[in-house]
Amino acid sequence: MHLSRSEPSGYFLATNGGVGMNFAHRCAHGSPAFSLHLYDERDFPPKDIAILLYSCLAPELFGVALAHMELAGGSEAGAEFVKEMFAARDRAREALLAHLAERRDPDAPCCEAGARSQGREHTCGRSTGSPS
C-alpha cells in the first residue's frame, strides 16, 4: 500500500456494506481476502460493488487511513475511530458466533427464503419438496 497521490477515475460512496472472508482468492503467501460488499443506497435501485482485499494488506491500508484521520482531526479522532472499530469487532464476533450456532442447529431453516416461506421456497439450492 502507498499514500494516494492521484485522483481515482471515479468515486463510489458506500452508505452501507458487509464483510466476509474469501478463501478462494489468496495472496502470494497464502492470506485469504476480505470480501467487501459495499452499497450506495442514495438512489433507487441501490448500486453495489464487491471488492476483494488481501487480509495482509488491510492493516497497512487502514493504518494509512487512520494517519489521515489523525492529521485532519487530531489524535482524539483517531482514538475514537479505534474504539469504535473494536466495539464493532465485538458486536460482529457475537453475531458470527450466533450465526454459526444457528447453522449447526438441525432444526434451523437452511436459507432466508426457506425460513420466510416455511420451507416452500429456497435460495440455497434445495428443491421445493425437500424438508427445510
Secondary structure as the mmCIF struct_conf table of DSSP 4:
data_model
#
loop_
_struct_conf.conf_type_id
_struct_conf.id
_struct_conf.beg_label_comp_id
_struct_conf.beg_label_asym_id
_struct_conf.beg_label_seq_id
_struct_conf.end_label_comp_id
_struct_conf.end_label_asym_id
_struct_conf.end_label_seq_id
BEND BEND1 SER A 6 SER A 6
BEND BEND2 SER A 9 SER A 9
BEND BEND3 THR A 15 THR A 15
STRN STRN1 ASN A 16 ARG A 26
TURN_TY1_P TURN_TY1_P1 ALA A 28 HIS A 29
HELX_LH_PP_P HELX_LH_PP_P1 SER A 31 SER A 31
STRN STRN2 PRO A 32 ASP A 40
BEND BEND4 ARG A 42 PRO A 45
HELX_LH_PP_P HELX_LH_PP_P2 PRO A 46 PRO A 46
STRN STRN3 LYS A 47 TYR A 54
TURN_TY1_P TURN_TY1_P2 SER A 55 LEU A 57
HELX_RH_AL_P HELX_RH_AL_P1 ALA A 58 GLY A 73
HELX_RH_AL_P HELX_RH_AL_P2 SER A 75 ARG A 104
TURN_TY1_P TURN_TY1_P3 PRO A 106 ASP A 107
BEND BEND5 ALA A 108 ALA A 108
BEND BEND6 CYS A 110 CYS A 111
HELX_RH_AL_P HELX_RH_AL_P3 GLU A 112 ARG A 116
TURN_TY1_P TURN_TY1_P4 SER A 117 GLY A 119
BEND BEND7 ARG A 120 GLU A 121
BEND BEND8 THR A 123 GLY A 125
TURN_TY1_P TURN_TY1_P5 THR A 128 GLY A 129
BEND BEND9 SER A 130 SER A 130
#
